[in-house]
Each structure stands twice: as structure tokens, then as C-alpha cells.
Amino acid sequence: MQVIQSFKALADGTRLRLVNLSLHFELNVNEIVRIMEMGQSRISRHLKILSESGLLSYRRDGLRIFYSVARDGEGATFIKAMRHFIKTDGVFGRDLTHAEKVVAERTREASDLFEAVAEDWERLKREILDGIDLNRKILDTLPRVRTLVDLGCGTGELLPLLRKRAQTVIGVEKSARMLEEARKHYTPDKDGIEIRFGELEHLPLGDGEADAAVVNMVLHHLAEPRKAFAETQRVLRSKGTFVIVELLPHKDESMRLTYGDLWLGFSPDLLARWLHDCGFTTKREHRFDLNKGLQGFILKAEKQSSI
């Protein structure tokens, strides 16, 4: 019986710690080894037991495998019933503290790369986008609104184009060097364009401040994209438009080193599921070819009305 298998899987201190970690973070095997300070073979054996019991799920991202708690099925139901008994003190709390540091390091490495390549960022983008009018595809997806926010605006190339769709455009960026490049071209509050320093997981905007948001080829640089979805839901008004531009899953590991990618693309179905969990309804999807053998897609979503 499934319930017996689930109880057997949790009848071990190490596996209980792994479930606790997976309730809060999506982690790959090497990260879990660092957090729990155990050998890889031991960790892999416990992850296999938990996965086979249906309590954990995993996804492949290039050469890496990331684990999280099951999101559906009997395993997810069991975890939902048991999670309140898993406390976050003692060794469980220490695991979470270590995990926060590991995830922060993952993010910091990508941020350091942005700081280093800020001046060459547009050239690097052209290696993938040259000859493809992605900006036009984005504009064609957006309605005319009062306030539009560009999440992870980088050097600000898209901002004046977005101004064609909004009275005010707000660019948000966490890289100081990227912002320096953007401010070479735009003066704050001039021509209806604002530039704000901040993280996508903690947006420098008020609740319901924006009518529409765009995140253009940025999610694959975030350690936890779902947090950005939740924040976007917060800053959008009811029925606000959310446009996501991303890469489809691929296997080009060189993208991690050259572009600071933390994810090798996304399945639109995965993003649609995350969006739904954060209070969005997906409206349409459009796919297109890019350079280097890559493919991209645009996913349009709408914030659900408050009940």
C-alpha cells in the first residue's frame, strides 16, 4: 500500500531531513551533500528511496538533477498531511540555514558574472538574438496600460520600446553595473521611464502598482523563479498582464559559464503550473527559433481577480 511505503520512507532521520529541505528549497545532489555534510552515495541512496515512494519529485536540468517535494499524487497528499509535524528547529533548522547560504551562493555567482560583463551584455545577447526581432514579439503581446514594469531590465534596451505601450515604464534591476549602463541612456523620471534598484524576489514596488509586467530572458538567472512570480502577482493589479519570455529546455552547459544561467531553459507547462500556484491564469503561448540551436517562447498570463 502507498501509505505503508510512505511511512517506511520517512522512518529514517536522514530521509526526514531531506524531506524537510525539499519542502523549502529545490536543490541538486551536490548542494544537498554540502548542506548535510554526507557522502554523495549515501545521499543518492536516500533520494532514490524517497523518489520511488512518491514523496520527492525531480527534474533534469542539463547534467544536473534537482529535487523537491512531490507536487501532485498520493505522495503530495501524504506530505501535506505530515508537514506540520516536521519542525524547523534543531538539526532541521540548521539544515535550512545551510541551505539558505548555498542558494544565496548560487545566486551570487550569477550576479558576479553580470557585474563583470555588464558593458558587453548587449553583444552577448546578440549572439543568441541577432536577426530576431524579439522586442517586436514582446510589444505585440502587451496591451496599452498606464504603468508597465520590466523585471530584470539589464542595460535598459527594452525600456523605450515598452514606453510605446505605457504612460510610465519602470525598470527593475539588481546589478549595479547593469544599472550604470542603463542610466547612461536614461535620466530617472524623464520621458516616463523610471529605473529602480531591487531584486525580482523582493520588488521595489507597492501592491497593485503596475498594470502589466515583462520578464524577458531573466528567469533562468534566478535561483527560485517562483518567488519572482509571487512578487509579480503582488505588484500587479487585478487582471494585470504578465508576459514571460524564456528559453525552452536545452542541454548547452556552456550557457552557465558564458551567460550565468542557473536553469537550462523551462518547460512552458512547468511555468504555467507555477503561475497557477501564484494566482495567474495563462492565456497563450508562442514559440520561436533562436541562434545556437536554441528555442524560445512567450507565455502570456493574467492575474486572477481577487475573490
Secondary structure, DSSP 8 states (H G I E B T S, - for coil): -HHHHHHHHHSSHHHHHHHHHHHH--EEHHHHHHHHT--HHHHHHHHHHHHHTTSEEEEEETTEEEEEE--SHHHHHHHHHHGGGS-SSHHHHHHHHHHHHHHHHHHHHHHHHHHHHGGGHHHHHHHHHTT--HHHHHHHH---EEEEEEET-TT-TTHHHHGGGEEEEEEEE--HHHHHHHHTT--TTBTTEEEEE-BTTB-SS-TT-EEEEEEES-GGG-S-HHHHHHHHHHHEEEEEEEEEEEE-----THHHHHH--SSS---HHHHHHHHHHTTEEEEEEEEEE-STT-EEEEEEEEE----
